Amino acid sequence: MAGSTHTVTNQPPPLLGHDVYATDQALVAAVERHLHPGLLDEARGELSSLGRAAGSAQLHEWAAQADGNPPVLRTHDRYGRRIDEVDFHPAWHRLLGKGVGAHLTSAWARPGGHVRRAAAFVVWTQVEAGNCCPLSMTHAAVPALRADPGLAAEWEPLLTSTIYERELRPARSKAGALVGMAMTEKQGGSDVRANTTSARPLAEDGAYELTGHKWFCSAPMSDGFLVLARASGAPEAGEGGLTCFLVPRVLEDGSRNVFRIQRLKDKLGNRSNASAEVEFDGTWARRVGEEGRGVRTIIGMVAATRLDCVLASAGLMRAAVAQATHHCAHREAFGGALLDKPLMRNVLADLALESEAATTLGLRLAAAYDDGGEQERALLRIAVPAAKYWVAKRCAPVVVEAAECLGGNGYVEESGMPRLVRESPLNSIWEGAGNVQALDVLRALRREPEALNAYLREVGLARGADHRLDAAIKALLTDLADLDGAEARARRLTERFALVLQGSLLVRFAPPEVADAFCASRLGGDAGGAFGTLPHTLDLGAIVERARPVA
């Protein structure tokens, strides 16, 4: 028998056993900046507790198990009765339970709840992104349900509960509930005006019977679903009769509502989470809001989920940058640590800039939700679609480049990077793809002048602090002077809105080396088309050190 052929050396240790929250300097700074001082001690404790769990070997094992064992649809039981249930690996339920317990669905019920939840969502996405879908849907359902005070009184305490109960039974009998969403159909996709699912009113006030289908249904094992359908009594003007409904999975008498899951989507990533095609055939539903005002009713949910796309993208980018900087700090090549090689340092600094800009913007928008004032609501109207467009689009190239920093190891499943790569395009597609977001920004510009005013007031707070930012604001104003033919350049406008807002926030709040590098490369044009092309005169070492996941 041959002896050992070699000794394993120069392999970085796994990035485990750390506090994912406390070692993220940009995230910690954002929480400290936006949260009321009286809430900070409690928030620090909660977020660090979640951060330590997120960095533990146990949760990373659960994440791998949940991702490696996708959900399975069971349409019938052994006796041939229709049950329409989805079985998940036990690790999925453990993760979802911890997410619910960490207040990821209870922002609306807590002081400073949106900033605290946003930070927690960034942390939790880094563990396993699939279970964030039902957490996001449940959180986002609250503003839509508030269109009906009676429904809100019944459901909101369940949705904001910190108790996860997986069993399907009447919501009233549970200590906590989850809500999914089903809007799009085969023939229309994002154009919900093409929806054909119909709603026939029943004798009971506010009750309807639905007939039709949904092409994408999020989290199909939830306790209820917000659905768009055409109410037969609604006027054909405006939204063409589209009305918002709440569809419970289990009726109050304990019987199953008609909710036929046709199949589960075989997705590129997000493998642990179930996305389904469903059919309604005499399905009982409760109207939410006025007939014919469905889009207006559900838009609050859509806006909240879009912000979650920003936060989830920020979390994925942070996870990728943490892995890349950790690897390069512990891996040596050509006579020294990769982290100290000038070219690799440039790549890592460039990635770190993108990550910090995303986190800073996401937490600022969460703070606007907590504020709730008229100006902050106007800012969200234009800033959320712009941020969702840009931050979600930046996620995939950041994650792919970070995987490359690990070399061949980053292409191997055991590294965890391939799972991040598969997840990275998702948030740019879900909740309205890029064109939808860009057109929404144009819509806000044309219909809601107060949105642009709020945006300009926000970025104006940084005017005079950096000449490149000032020039970018001036160029944006020039673009906005003439909106003729704006649809063809909507993406360009939306990108500029996002970059200028990110730049203004970093100039105000980030360390000088971060703000300087961002303004030089993203606003001043002093960079190439790939990561790692920052001006070499910048303080790249300080940027990388700030991004490393060390206490």
ZATIDREN-886623 format. One line per field, with one value per residue (C-alpha): x negated, y negated, z. Coordinates in pm, 1 decimal, decimal comma. Example, Ala and Ser with C-alpha at 12.3 -4.5 7.8 and 13.67 -1.06 7.14 Angstrom:
residues 2
u = (-1230,0	-1367,0)
v = (450,0	106,0)
w = (780,0	714,0)
This chain:
residues 551
u = (0,0	-128,9	-160,5	-24,6	-101,2	-94,2	-2,1	293,1	179,3	273,0	646,5	859,6	1067,4	1447,1	1609,5	1806,5	1846,8	1868,7	2137,8	2270,4	2424,9	2149,2	1878,1	2063,3	1945,1	2165,7	2478,1	2399,6	2337,1	2669,1	2863,4	2687,7	2762,2	3130,8	3258,6	3370,9	3105,8	3358,4	3402,4	3036,9	2945,6	3233,1	3172,7	2801,4	2877,6	3135,9	2930,6	2611,4	2800,6	2934,3	2590,1	2424,4	2687,5	2642,8	2269,4	2300,9	2213,1	2556,5	2752,4	2521,3	2589,5	2964,1	2925,5	2741,8	3004,5	3295,7	3136,1	3029,6	3373,1	3626,0	3995,9	4216,1	4578,5	4839,8	5165,4	5352,3	5335,0	5302,8	5680,0	5705,8	5839,5	5712,2	5491,7	5260,3	4980,1	4609,7	4360,9	4045,4	3729,0	3729,8	3441,8	3672,2	3916,7	3636,1	3505,1	3849,7	3932,0	3615,4	3689,9	4040,2	3902,7	3648,6	3927,4	3887,0	4264,0	4338,0	4191,0	4529,7	4591,3	4263,9	4099,8	3822,5	3944,9	3856,0	3489,7	3452,7	3619,4	3422,3	3094,1	3215,3	3331,5	2986,9	2834,0	3086,8	3058,1	2694,0	2796,2	3046,9	3243,9	3531,5	3710,2	3699,5	3981,3	4266,5	4115,5	4120,8	4472,3	4612,6	4443,5	4560,0	4923,4	4996,2	5042,1	5272,4	5490,6	5526,1	5754,0	6014,8	6000,0	6198,7	5963,3	5660,7	5786,6	5827,0	5509,5	5247,1	5179,0	5121,9	4889,8	4680,5	4656,2	4316,3	4464,5	4442,1	4704,1	4661,1	4988,1	5274,3	5578,4	5812,9	5610,4	5823,5	5701,3	5333,4	5087,8	4919,7	4986,6	4810,1	4946,4	4839,9	4926,2	5066,4	5102,4	4970,1	5128,1	5001,1	5127,5	5015,3	4726,7	4646,7	4931,7	5199,3	5457,2	5466,1	5578,2	5889,2	5950,0	6305,9	6476,0	6849,5	7008,2	7177,8	7464,6	7229,2	7111,5	6760,0	6740,0	6672,4	6613,6	6302,6	6250,5	5923,9	5551,6	5223,3	4896,7	4675,1	4795,3	4544,5	4519,6	4814,1	4827,3	4914,9	5234,9	5371,3	5299,2	5355,5	5495,0	5606,8	5926,7	6199,8	6506,4	6818,0	6983,0	6685,6	6686,8	6491,4	6320,1	5986,3	5831,1	6093,9	6259,3	5941,6	6002,5	5785,9	5896,0	5773,8	5791,2	5752,8	5609,0	5838,4	6194,3	6330,8	6514,6	6182,9	6241,9	5985,5	6053,7	6028,8	5663,3	5534,3	5157,3	5085,5	4708,2	4403,1	4162,6	3823,3	3617,1	3257,7	3202,9	3414,5	3444,7	3560,4	3866,7	4179,7	4322,7	4639,8	4893,6	5242,7	5603,7	5919,8	6251,7	6522,6	6259,1	6390,5	6235,1	6284,6	6263,0	5987,1	6059,3	6300,3	6410,4	6211,9	5930,5	5723,5	5395,7	5424,1	5498,2	5211,7	4952,9	4845,8	4757,1	4570,0	4365,9	4268,9	4160,6	3959,4	3769,9	3708,8	3558,0	3313,6	3234,4	3201,4	2966,5	2763,1	2748,9	2635,0	2367,2	2248,5	2227,9	2025,3	1789,2	1741,4	1646,3	1411,3	1227,4	1205,2	1059,6	806,6	695,3	610,2	485,9	129,0	-2,2	-320,0	-487,4	-211,9	154,2	390,0	545,5	218,6	175,7	250,3	469,7	671,9	707,5	854,2	1107,8	1211,7	1241,3	1459,9	1689,2	1697,9	1809,6	2105,9	2201,6	2180,9	2373,0	2653,4	2673,8	2665,2	2944,5	3162,9	3147,4	3219,2	3539,8	3638,0	3594,1	3835,0	4097,8	4042,8	4072,0	4395,0	4410,5	4545,7	4201,1	4061,4	4354,6	4296,7	3927,6	4015,7	4238,4	3941,5	3652,2	3789,5	3829,0	3498,1	3319,2	3487,9	3384,3	3020,8	2924,2	3086,4	2911,8	2572,7	2611,8	2531,5	2205,7	2087,1	2153,2	1995,4	1682,2	1661,4	1680,1	1391,1	1184,3	1192,6	1060,0	1172,3	1289,5	1558,5	1705,8	1745,5	2075,2	1908,1	1787,4	2145,7	2068,9	2262,8	2578,9	2522,2	2460,1	2787,0	2975,7	2819,3	3044,4	3369,1	3443,0	3401,3	3675,1	3926,8	4169,6	4135,5	3827,4	3600,2	3823,7	4119,6	3916,2	3782,3	4130,2	4257,4	3996,0	4120,5	4477,2	4385,8	4208,1	4510,8	4789,1	4637,1	4415,5	4380,0	4179,4	3911,1	3909,8	3853,5	3573,9	3398,6	3424,7	3265,8	2968,1	2937,3	2830,8	2492,0	2445,2	2110,3	1935,3	1800,2	1763,9	1837,7	2165,3	2257,1	2188,3	2396,3	2691,7	2663,1	2652,2	2960,2	3150,1	3053,2	3190,3	3513,3	3563,8	3711,1	3903,1	4002,0	3899,5	3815,9	3936,0	3646,6	3400,0	3589,7	3323,9	3051,7	3254,6	3336,5	2973,4	2875,4	3143,4	3005,6	2637,4	2684,3	2885,9	2624,9	2347,2	2521,2	2570,4	2210,6	2077,7	2282,0	2232,3	1953,7	1580,7	1406,0	1217,3	1544,3	1724,6	1423,0	1390,3	1763,2	1784,6	1471,5	1580,9	1963,1	2024,1	1697,5	1644,9	1292,9	1323,1	1346,9	1629,4	1513,9	1453,6	1097,6	1051,1	1061,1	800,8	489,1	439,0	742,8	713,9	816,6	664,5	890,0	1197,5	1112,4	1030,8	1367,9	1542,0	1367,4	1590,9	1377,8	1475,0)
v = (0,0	-338,9	-596,1	-947,9	-1125,9	-1478,8	-1713,2	-1947,2	-2305,0	-2654,5	-2580,1	-2852,1	-2740,9	-2741,0	-3076,3	-2956,9	-3044,5	-3419,7	-3682,8	-3759,9	-4085,1	-4225,8	-4157,2	-4354,7	-4708,0	-4872,3	-4702,4	-4782,7	-5147,0	-5170,2	-5030,0	-5265,5	-5556,7	-5496,1	-5344,4	-5553,0	-5544,8	-5406,0	-5095,5	-5026,6	-4805,1	-4565,6	-4568,5	-4499,5	-4200,5	-4057,7	-4111,5	-3971,1	-3667,3	-3612,1	-3686,2	-3421,2	-3168,8	-3262,5	-3202,0	-2867,5	-2530,3	-2397,1	-2644,3	-2605,3	-2233,3	-2298,7	-2531,0	-2267,2	-2007,9	-2233,7	-2329,2	-1973,1	-1825,2	-2031,1	-2024,9	-1749,8	-1790,3	-1538,6	-1601,2	-1301,5	-1088,8	-709,8	-669,8	-895,9	-1201,2	-1535,7	-1701,8	-1939,0	-1941,8	-2014,7	-1822,3	-2000,9	-1868,3	-1913,0	-2159,7	-2393,7	-2405,7	-2463,8	-2757,1	-2904,2	-2872,8	-3057,8	-3328,4	-3384,5	-3381,7	-3647,9	-3901,0	-3876,2	-3908,3	-4154,5	-4486,5	-4658,3	-4583,3	-4712,5	-5053,8	-5086,7	-4756,7	-4809,4	-4897,5	-4613,2	-4368,1	-4493,7	-4428,3	-4085,2	-4006,4	-4091,9	-3856,7	-3577,0	-3576,2	-3479,7	-3152,6	-3021,2	-3248,3	-3014,8	-3039,2	-3418,0	-3401,1	-3311,5	-3546,0	-3829,2	-3755,9	-3741,2	-4064,9	-4241,1	-4127,1	-4354,0	-4686,3	-4520,0	-4362,4	-4698,9	-4800,4	-4596,7	-4681,2	-4371,6	-4139,7	-4321,1	-4281,6	-3909,1	-3833,2	-4092,1	-3950,8	-3610,3	-3742,4	-3945,3	-3659,8	-3508,0	-3156,2	-2927,8	-2653,5	-2438,5	-2244,3	-2329,8	-2416,3	-2716,0	-3030,6	-3132,3	-2825,3	-2902,2	-3114,7	-3234,0	-3225,3	-3279,6	-3440,7	-3392,2	-3577,7	-3475,7	-3751,8	-3648,2	-3419,3	-3232,5	-3479,0	-3801,1	-3760,9	-4103,9	-4254,3	-4164,6	-4356,3	-4044,3	-3828,3	-3617,2	-3457,7	-3550,2	-3617,1	-3562,0	-3722,4	-3490,1	-3561,4	-3624,9	-3985,8	-4017,1	-3649,8	-3534,9	-3220,4	-3217,3	-3031,8	-3041,5	-2983,8	-3139,6	-3073,1	-3162,3	-3113,3	-3189,1	-2969,7	-2734,4	-2584,3	-2919,1	-2972,2	-3231,8	-3400,6	-3744,2	-3696,6	-3921,7	-3827,4	-4000,3	-4065,8	-4026,1	-4326,6	-4559,0	-4839,4	-4777,4	-5114,8	-5177,0	-4844,4	-4653,3	-4495,0	-4356,4	-4305,2	-4180,1	-3872,5	-3671,4	-3295,6	-3076,3	-2727,7	-2587,5	-2710,3	-2791,9	-2459,7	-2277,4	-2165,7	-2232,1	-2517,7	-2432,9	-2508,8	-2272,0	-2269,0	-2155,6	-2134,1	-2293,0	-2499,9	-2344,2	-2658,1	-2754,9	-2842,9	-2903,8	-2524,6	-2484,6	-2701,9	-2589,3	-2799,9	-2653,7	-2665,4	-2657,1	-2640,6	-2774,5	-2601,4	-2728,8	-2852,2	-3055,2	-3400,6	-3718,0	-4054,0	-4289,1	-4654,2	-4783,9	-4600,4	-4708,5	-4850,8	-4537,4	-4674,9	-4977,6	-4751,1	-4510,8	-4772,0	-4815,8	-4447,7	-4472,2	-4770,7	-4589,8	-4277,0	-4489,7	-4640,4	-4285,5	-4210,5	-4494,5	-4363,5	-4003,2	-4108,8	-4305,6	-3994,7	-3772,0	-4021,9	-4049,8	-3671,3	-3650,4	-3933,4	-3784,5	-3449,4	-3609,0	-3831,0	-3546,2	-3310,8	-3563,7	-3650,4	-3284,2	-3171,5	-3234,1	-3243,6	-3370,9	-3447,0	-3610,2	-3630,1	-3684,7	-3969,7	-4162,9	-4126,5	-4465,4	-4327,0	-4100,1	-4386,9	-4596,4	-4324,8	-4276,9	-4651,6	-4690,1	-4411,6	-4558,1	-4895,8	-4736,5	-4546,1	-4844,8	-5068,9	-4811,6	-4769,2	-5143,5	-5210,9	-4922,9	-5033,2	-5395,0	-5286,9	-5073,3	-5381,4	-5567,8	-5303,6	-5354,0	-5730,8	-5706,7	-6080,7	-6225,2	-6314,1	-5971,3	-5797,9	-6011,0	-5917,5	-5547,2	-5583,1	-5651,8	-5509,2	-5157,8	-5066,5	-5237,0	-5047,3	-4720,0	-4764,7	-4845,3	-4658,5	-4334,2	-4362,5	-4413,8	-4100,8	-3838,6	-3992,8	-4056,0	-3698,0	-3547,4	-3760,6	-3671,2	-3302,1	-3355,7	-3491,1	-3137,4	-2994,4	-2642,1	-2596,5	-2854,3	-2636,7	-2339,1	-2289,8	-2234,5	-2594,3	-2724,2	-2970,4	-2785,4	-2815,7	-3191,1	-3207,8	-3025,7	-3253,2	-3577,5	-3653,6	-3582,1	-3917,9	-4097,6	-3879,7	-3839,7	-4114,9	-4279,6	-4240,3	-4524,9	-4684,8	-4684,0	-4870,9	-5123,0	-5194,6	-5231,6	-5501,5	-5683,1	-5647,7	-5809,9	-6095,1	-6170,2	-6120,3	-6211,5	-6522,5	-6506,1	-6182,9	-6358,0	-6651,3	-6414,5	-6238,2	-6564,6	-6684,9	-6359,2	-6365,0	-6741,0	-6681,7	-6570,4	-6849,4	-7023,1	-6732,4	-6566,8	-6725,7	-6398,8	-6359,0	-6719,0	-6656,8	-6339,0	-6521,4	-6792,0	-6531,8	-6359,7	-6687,7	-6745,7	-6402,7	-6482,0	-6815,2	-6636,0	-6310,6	-6276,3	-5931,4	-5849,0	-5488,0	-5386,8	-5530,8	-5435,7	-5188,9	-5449,6	-5698,6	-5442,9	-5338,8	-5702,3	-5751,8	-5456,9	-5544,1	-5907,9	-5808,8	-5551,8	-5802,9	-6069,3	-5829,2	-5706,9	-6064,1	-6148,4	-5835,0	-5603,1	-5633,1	-5877,3	-5602,6	-5422,2	-5735,4	-5848,9	-5514,8	-5492,4	-5843,4	-5796,1	-5467,7	-5477,7	-5850,2	-5983,9	-5710,3	-5626,5	-5248,3	-4978,6	-4742,9	-4462,3	-4447,4	-4519,8	-4830,6	-5096,0	-5373,5	-5238,2	-5562,8	-5496,1	-5352,2	-5003,0	-4827,5	-5014,6	-4929,7	-4559,3	-4551,6	-4710,1	-4436,3	-4140,6	-3932,2	-3978,7	-4136,4)
w = (0,0	-90,6	182,7	182,9	-142,4	-6,2	275,2	221,6	270,6	152,0	153,9	320,8	620,5	578,4	648,6	951,0	1317,0	1264,9	1318,6	968,4	1093,0	1315,8	1056,5	787,1	855,2	593,4	726,7	1089,6	1000,9	816,2	1112,4	1355,0	1121,4	1059,4	1383,3	1679,1	1954,9	2199,9	1984,6	1911,9	2206,8	2144,8	1769,3	1808,5	2027,8	1791,0	1478,2	1626,9	1752,2	1402,0	1257,1	1473,3	1372,7	1006,6	1034,1	1208,9	1059,7	1159,8	950,3	654,9	670,9	676,5	377,6	177,5	268,4	173,1	-158,2	-237,5	-170,4	-369,3	-278,4	-416,2	-528,4	-413,2	-598,6	-447,2	-135,8	-141,6	-178,2	-483,2	-302,1	-427,0	-163,1	-356,8	-102,9	-138,3	74,0	184,7	343,3	723,6	690,7	496,0	785,1	1034,6	831,7	773,8	1142,2	1239,2	981,3	1117,2	1470,5	1375,9	1301,2	923,8	882,2	1162,9	1045,9	1040,8	1409,0	1560,4	1611,5	1356,5	1222,9	858,0	918,2	1166,0	930,0	628,9	807,1	917,2	562,5	423,9	682,0	632,5	253,6	300,1	465,1	209,3	-19,6	-106,9	227,1	197,1	-61,0	179,9	437,7	183,4	57,6	410,2	511,8	196,0	220,3	517,0	329,4	76,0	343,7	514,8	228,2	419,4	793,4	884,0	698,6	836,9	1193,0	1136,0	941,2	1035,2	1385,5	1225,2	954,5	1198,7	1448,7	1531,8	1538,4	1236,0	1206,3	896,8	912,8	677,1	886,7	922,8	977,8	1275,6	1463,7	1411,7	1608,9	1291,3	918,2	586,6	270,4	-92,1	-410,5	-749,4	-1007,1	-1348,0	-1607,6	-1913,0	-2171,3	-2003,6	-1763,2	-1620,9	-1824,1	-1568,5	-1773,4	-1992,6	-1699,0	-1758,4	-1416,3	-1323,1	-990,7	-944,6	-636,4	-386,3	-149,9	141,2	149,7	6,8	-94,3	-450,1	-650,6	-871,1	-1197,6	-1387,3	-1344,1	-1234,4	-1413,1	-1116,0	-760,7	-488,6	-177,2	-256,0	94,3	249,5	446,4	206,0	-126,1	-268,1	-618,5	-902,9	-1085,7	-1285,6	-1077,0	-1288,6	-1127,4	-1167,4	-1426,3	-1743,3	-1720,8	-1554,7	-1461,3	-1655,8	-1354,2	-1197,3	-827,8	-543,6	-349,2	-53,5	-120,0	191,6	147,6	418,0	474,6	817,4	843,4	800,3	441,3	169,9	-68,0	-439,4	-508,8	-772,8	-801,2	-1154,8	-1125,3	-964,2	-1169,6	-1241,4	-1178,0	-1242,3	-877,3	-567,8	-564,0	-204,6	-263,6	-446,7	-728,9	-873,7	-1150,8	-997,6	-1114,2	-952,2	-1017,8	-788,6	-543,3	-249,5	-208,7	-10,0	-185,5	-67,9	-142,0	-405,5	-716,0	-1019,8	-804,9	-772,4	-903,0	-679,2	-382,5	-439,7	-540,9	-178,6	-167,4	-496,5	-376,2	-56,1	-243,2	-485,3	-194,5	-74,8	-417,2	-349,1	-1,3	-115,5	-394,4	-141,6	77,4	-207,5	-309,4	49,6	80,7	-239,9	-141,4	206,0	55,3	-199,4	49,4	302,5	42,5	-82,1	271,5	340,5	0,1	-110,3	-464,6	-627,9	-298,9	-95,7	2,2	-289,5	-94,1	-116,1	-492,0	-651,9	-929,4	-701,7	-455,3	-735,7	-819,7	-457,1	-395,5	-702,7	-584,0	-233,6	-371,5	-545,5	-232,1	1,4	-238,4	-256,4	120,9	184,9	-63,6	57,7	421,8	326,9	153,6	452,3	670,9	442,3	519,5	892,8	856,9	658,9	588,3	265,8	127,2	212,1	44,5	-265,3	-263,9	-249,6	-554,5	-779,5	-576,4	-524,8	-895,5	-976,5	-699,6	-789,0	-1151,4	-1086,9	-770,1	-884,3	-1221,8	-1058,2	-845,7	-1111,0	-1240,4	-883,8	-774,9	-1086,7	-1046,2	-677,9	-767,2	-1008,0	-717,7	-574,6	-900,6	-983,5	-623,8	-688,7	-963,3	-729,1	-545,9	-208,2	-207,6	-200,1	-478,9	-753,5	-542,7	-519,8	-894,6	-971,0	-733,5	-854,0	-1159,9	-977,6	-816,2	-1146,7	-1297,7	-1015,3	-915,8	-1256,5	-1476,9	-1583,6	-1845,4	-1607,2	-1345,2	-1594,5	-1728,4	-1372,4	-1314,1	-1626,1	-1505,6	-1174,4	-1352,1	-1566,6	-1315,2	-979,2	-989,5	-612,1	-655,8	-859,8	-618,1	-324,8	-513,0	-599,4	-239,9	-124,1	-363,3	-314,3	44,6	-91,4	-345,3	-330,4	-157,1	-474,7	-818,0	-997,5	-811,3	-889,9	-1258,9	-1254,0	-1098,6	-1364,8	-1642,1	-1499,3	-1493,0	-1856,3	-1948,7	-1765,7	-1944,1	-2244,9	-2197,0	-2562,3	-2674,8	-2315,0	-2334,8	-2559,0	-2308,3	-1992,4	-1881,8	-1914,5	-1710,8	-1443,7	-1412,0	-1362,5	-1098,4	-902,9	-939,9	-843,7	-537,9	-435,7	-489,2	-282,9	7,9	1,2	-15,4	292,8	498,2	376,9	454,8	216,5	33,8	-48,3	-165,5	-368,5	-548,2	-619,7	-760,2	-968,7	-1123,0	-1129,1	-1180,0	-1320,8	-1577,1	-1457,2	-1486,0	-1749,4	-1836,4	-1605,6	-1231,7	-1125,2	-1337,8	-1065,9	-1075,4	-904,2	-712,0	-491,8	-139,2	-250,6	49,5	293,2	85,9	84,0	454,1	532,4	332,9	498,1	729,4	1040,3	1370,9)
